Amino acid sequence: MDMLKQRFKDKALALFQKNREMLKAHGDMVIGETKVSQLFGGMRGMKSMIWETSQLDAFEGIRFRGYSIPQLRQALPKAEGCNEPLPEGLFWLMLTGDLPTQEEVKWVTEEWKKRSEVPEHTFKMLESLPVDTHPMTQYSLAIVSMQTESIFARRYAEGLPKSEYWDAYYEDSMNLIASLPRLAAYIYRRTYHNGEHIAPDPSLDWGANFAHMLGISESPDFKSLMRLYLTIHADHEGGNASAHTTHLVGSTLSDPYYSLASGMNALAGPLHGLATQEVIKWILELTENIGTDEPTEEQLAEYITETLKSGKVIPGYGHAVLRKPDPRYMAQRRFAEEYIKDNKIVNIVWKLFSVVPPILEKWKSGKVKNPWPNVDAHSGSLLMHYGIKEFSYYTVMFGVSRAMGVLAAGTWSRALGMPIERPKSMTSEAISQLIANATVEE
Ligand code: CMX
């Protein structure tokens, strides 16, 4: 058994036992109530699932196994000459709860290299699609097409016992994550660079190799950005749409390929991961409409108000849980301040930070609960700076990172023996009836 799998097994068996005892003793304890407004309001704040890999606080932002993003930047192993964390280390941390050593991270890098092959039929399937197919459609289809390789599906058909589901899920997750940079880079090159592909470089780590295969910049700074980017987008606890979708589909014992593709379809929505493309699209339209790439705060304010009046959202702003600027935004801003001097799009992104919140705070009589930027408000400007100007591609990059979190969490779900998800739905009429009954009782 490989060393990461062994470490996971020890931790998972211990937690499985502990949870069984906890459930026996405290299974009836009530930990929350459900309000009518939550049923009609996208289930905000409803506690409904177990998610081990990260936890989101409305004011502090995301913590991965207790570590904030600035803490991770200090604590996770790094590639030589780079100050940003290696995403492989975050995967280890999410899976085991322990910070990895440099050697352990090196092991993950090498293991993912061995597992990084993409089946030939996946490339053929991609080639059968029109070249202007949205990159997220290509990405989702490509992941499903690799389902032919699922160890979980094969072993399940052979009679895999429930106690070993996690083992097969782990194998598929490792294989899938390992192959995603190659797959995602292939989609980029076929869509935007005449199918001129760049071979992987076996000397590089997972994130740097992705940067290399995109074929846009060999600058060490771009490789550093990719390591940071792939680390911070990985997980945002379990309730966000891509994580929850992967979790729900996985609970049916659909294998990791089906589950991840489903999660990626959720990520492709403009209120979720597609917002990263929408931000840059909106900023480029803004510069064109205003007629300058150095707009004043007044010009920005006017444009923002026009966007809102036309019934659209300001992409990259607001959040279902967060009530402060997103630490993932702040991490990217810190990177830009350190590495990028005077980029016009980055400057607009920074100006929007002061102009958007006061407008959103007043919009619809204060209905917008969080006027601050989320992760997607900054990411595109960094990618543009290094030469990835095709914004329709950005969500694929988000999806490469998100795979690490949702598949680590999925492995935990199988190890903890989680059942098929089946919450209760209600009709509006049933709720009206409940309200009527409660009013009569009063
Ligand atoms: N621009 C304009 N209106 C906004 C807004 C924004 N950025 N953010 C919220 N609102 C509006 C909502 O549309 C809602 O209006 P209606 O009741 O008329 O429909 C009202 O404010 C209340 O919404 P909320 O409770 O503050 O926010 P939600 O939890 O419902 O939605 C989110 C959260 C992210 C979908 C929303 O803020 C939004 O649409 N933001 C823009 C899209 C975006 O950046 N998404 C990326 C999020 C991060 C990610 O998942 O990657």
Boltz pocket constraint, residues with backbone or C-beta under 6 A from the ligand:
constraints:
  - pocket:
      binder: B
      contacts: [[A, 240], [A, 270], [A, 271], [A, 272], [A, 273], [A, 275], [A, 308], [A, 312], [A, 313], [A, 314], [A, 315], [A, 316], [A, 317], [A, 318], [A, 319], [A, 320], [A, 321], [A, 367], [A, 368], [A, 369], [A, 370], [A, 374], [A, 375], [A, 376]]
      max_distance: 6.0
